[in-house]
Amino acid sequence: MDKAERLRDVSRLWEEHRRAAFPADVRGAEPAGVDLVLLDATVAGCVSGWLDGGGSLDAERGRILRDAVTDLDRVLPEIPGADGPRYFRHLRRLAVLVTAAPPGAAVR
């Protein structure tokens, strides 16, 4: 996938995510000790910064986003309900698309 395709895909998924309501059944939940509201905000900030930067993140935000993917992998099996897992799988997909960019092209 080239940079233009990645930008287009992330932009579309980001708009879907922004329209989605945070699932009420997980508000305040901390599976595996991870605050889901904070995790959502962290990924959202990095994805938004990546889009604002034209597909580029600084090294620190890249590290933060990769750590968030690790946290998502840990908590996804423990998120209760139907809406929560779906919401956070979507969030993970966004984070993975941003972090999957070739070195020097997006996440440095």
Steps between C-alpha positions, in 0.01 A plus 500: 500500500648836404485814712199649319300179546595483868400864553167435329431183701598654832293813424193289425544283812569809710173660391315178585667495840418863570132435424489197730390554857729374772333184628316571825551146627878547524515856633716486810614145426866412547559149365856382565551830686459707181267803511294464181405868483865601521600234246237631257618859549866401453440320173266776380763766566770308314277417203380859479861623515601253228223626274578866577865426422414361158583145602791568731553470874795594713691216667341554842142482372597199290624326816186599691280362223691171481464467879126565462473215247669273756248614763212441258624148431503434876158644581290400198428147627385647834270778377140417593187531291450522125561868435825533694697233314377625163594861586849406619567263208428797272733717707771234476458480124561877477808480720645209305449674166686805627785303657533268198635778280848439364778661707555860394163514321269545796604387846865570563 
